[in-house]
Amino acid sequence: MKTILLLPICLSFLLFSCGSDPKTTNEEQLRITNSDSPLNQTDTAKVNGIQGNLSFSQITTDPNSVVLTGLKQHRLVTVYKVRTEEDNGSSYYKKRYDDDYYGSDRVTHFMPGFDLLFGYNLLAIAHYDLTTEKLNSLFDKPVLIKSLYYPSFEQDSIDKKPINRNNYMVSVYDEDTNRDTLINRLDLRRFYSFNVSGQERIQLVPPNYSVERSQYDSQNDVMYIYARLDTNQNGKIDKKEPLHIFWINLKQPDKAKRLY
């Protein structure tokens, strides 16, 4: 798939490939910037945000593209919020989501075996099985998806050995944690792993944390997750709250273990 979502990322991406120097540090640039900060009070329901109590039937959405995963019978569908007449003052919408607009936000082989998709006004990821002809959504209500990791369409390897992934990972704003009636970037960002059918979900980082960024360790096939702890339990994060590091074994991504 060549389509992507999201605001253009201002920071550069350090891409990993099979021929990369194994000592190279590969870090996903999900750092909080001025435009993406939980402290940025301009984030509203009209700018990459939704009312926290709405169902899919109450939001105008369109399917955008079929994501071709490395699992030939498993396909994903991206579903976006559509611009309405009320959104005319916003420069963050297009009525159609096409390759020319979003193509620069797709990162192939961010980690061996995973491609990476960034989201902006991405409200849902649907899974379709071409063999069983069944469709299901990764989330049962509208959410705000920041990033999606999925098995890469092209064969990848680690140390010249083929690597195949059979899960999806999603960082997402899925709850109005600060209770301001909106789901947006002022809330805590969660991190989940889904099985190959998208029907079983594991929350990798504890729910009282907000994920900021990730880093890949090629020697151990481990992903490091940087997340801030909501110490005052107000459902939002500020820079004074502690930053902790978790690690995930990508061969068995069923738990994030605290490193620091």
Secondary structure, 3 states (H helix, E strand, C coil): CCCCCCCCCCCCCCCCCCCCCCCCCEEECCCCCCCCCCCCCCCCCCCCCEECCCCHHHCCEEEEEEEECCCCCEEEEEEEECCCHHHCCCCCCCCCCCHHHHHHHEEEEEECCEEEEECCCEEEEEEEECCCCEEEECCCCCCEEEEEEEECCCCEEECCEEECCCCEEEEEECCCCCCCCEECCCCCCEEEEECCCCCCEEECCCCCEEEEEEEEECCCCEEEEEEEECCCCCCCCCCCCCEEEEEEECCCCCCEEECC
